[in-house]
């Protein structure tokens, strides 16, 4: 799954580069990055979760899941230019379909499913003002709403909002006086989470994900 994310990121950056070259022919070499902006974005996430399953009904098991899928949503932020450096804060929230189903290690005739249906981040950004394009680094916090379920009995289902840290890099390119497009890659760490705490089938997951996304932003004076 990670290789799929890497290939998508290459395609995204190639598209951004092509747009940047086209933009140079129609734009002045300076773009005003200051101020508020809002936009839309779509991306792909490939995750990894190591699960430690301790069942009172017998046995301790370890297994892995690799949830993957698409997400899309809205973005809003604000930039400040400081002598060639652009600093800012950005927030986004997306609906998602990021899922994986694996055999239940306690009964291979049954399955366990993990599904993320929304995700969001709040991040700081630091970029280099290169005229009509801006490469940047970004880091902050991430949240994801995850549903865990199993087919081996009634009530084997739980929802949780996982919180973690996120960091990455990207490039944003001006294509009109107040419109930019961007591509970025992010890596998220969610740490440990206990599912079905106190139940006979309690387990602990340690999860992370890599994602790539592209988007368009509309800038306001």
N, C-alpha and C positions, 0 to 999 in steps of 0.2 A: 504493500500500500504506500509506503514511503517513497518508492520509486515512481509511483503514479503522481504523487504530489510534486516530486522534483521535476518530472517531465512537464507538468502543467505550469510550474513556475518558469521554466525555460521559455515556454511558449508565450506566457504573459509578458515577460521581459522583452522578448523579441518584438511583440506587438507594440509595447510601449516605446521601444527604440524607433520603430518605423514611424509611429505617430509623432515622435519628437523631431525626427528629420523633416517630416512634412510640415510640422509647425514652424520650423525655422524659416520656411519660405514665405509665410504669411504673417508672422508676428514680429514685433520688435524684440530685441534680445533681452529686454527687461520685463518682468512680470511682478505685480504688486502682491506679495504673499500675505500681507497684513490683513487681519480681520477675520470675520466669521465665515464659515462655509457649511454646507450640508450636501449630502449626496446619497447615492445608491451603490451597493456593491454585491458581488456574488463570488463564491469561492468553493473550494473543495478541501476537506479535512481527512487526514489519515491518522488514526490513533492507535495506541497500544495500552493494554491494561493487563497487569499481572495480578491474578486473584489467588488469595490463600483461603481455602475453604476448610473450616473445622466443624465437622458435623457430629453432634452428640449421638446421632443414630449410628455412628461408626465411621472412623477414619478421618485423616487429614490429607487434603489434596491441594495441589497447585495446578492452575491452568491459565491460559492466556486468551485474551480476546483482542480483536483488531477492528474496532468500529470505524467505518468510513462512509463518506457521502457528501452531499452538497448542502450549501447554506446560502442565504441571501437576505439582505435587509438594508437598513438605513444607517447613515453616519452623520455626525455633526462635530464641529470643532472650531478652534480659534488659533490663529497664528500671530506671532510677533517677530518682526525682522530686527536683528541687532547686528549691524556691521557685517553683513554677509552670512550670518547664521540665523536660521529660522527656528524658533522654539514655539511649542504649542501644546495643546491638550486636545485629545480626540476621544470620542465615545462612539460605540456602535452596538447595535442589537440586531440579531438575525434569527429568522425561522430556519430550522434545520431538519434534515433527515439523515442522521449519522448513526449507523446501526451495524450490529453484527450478531449472529446467532451461532452458537457452538453446542456440541453435545454436552449433556450434563455428566460430569465425571462420576457421579454416584449412581447413575442409571443411564447408560448410553442410548436407551430408547427414548429418553426425554431430552429437552433442549433448554438452554439458558440464552436470553436475549438482552442486549443493552441497546438503548435508543436515546439519542440526544435530540430534543425537538426545538430547543432554542439556545442561543449562546450570545454572549456580549462581552465587550472589553471596555476598560477605561485606561487610556495610555497617555504618557507624555511622548512628545516627538522632538527630535533635534535634527535639523537638516542643514544642508549647504545650499545657499542661494546661488545657483548657476545660471541666472537669467530666467529663461522660460522652462527650466526643469530643476527639480530639487531631489537629490538622493537624501535619504534620512534613516536614522535609527529610532527605534521605538521600544518602550517597555512600560509595563503597568500590571493591572490585575484583570483576571478573566473569570467569568461565571458561566456555568452550563447546567441546564436542567436535564437530568438523566433519569430514565426509567429502567429498572432492572426487573425482569420477570422470568419465571420458569414454568414449565408445563407439567411438573411432577406433583401437583397438588393445588387445591384452592388456596388463595391468599398468598401465593408465592409471588408477590409483586410489591415493589417499593419505588417511590419517587424521591429524588433529592436534588438540591441545587449544590453543585460542587464549585468551590472557589479555589483559585490558584494564581500563579504568576505567569506572565506572558512577555515575550521579547522577540524582536525581529528587525527586519530592514525592508526598505522599499524605495521606489522612485515615483515622483509625481511630475507630470508634464502638462504645461499650459497648451491648450489647443484653440482657445479663443480668449477674448479680453477678460472673461469671468468664469471660464470653464477649464477644469483640469481633469486628466485621467491618471489613474495610478495602478501600480501593481506592487504587491508586497507578500512577503513570506513571514509567518509567525510560528513560534514554538511555544506551547503551553504546558505547564506542569501543574497537576492537580493534587499530587501527594497521595496520602492514604485516606480511604473512606470506608467505614464499617457499614455493611448492609445487613439488614435483618437482625439488628443487635438484640441479643438475648434469646433469639430463636434457636432451635436445634440445628438449623442450616446457616448459621451466621458465617459471613465471609468478609474479608478485607481486600479492597482493590487498590492498586497503585497505578495511576494512569497519567498519560501525557498524550499530546497530539501535535502534528505538524500540519499547517494549513497554508494555502495560497489563495489570494483573492485579487480581483480586479474591480475597479470602480470608477465612477465619474462624480466629481464634486462641483458644486456651483458656489462661487465666492461672492460675498456681499460687502459693499463698501462700508 
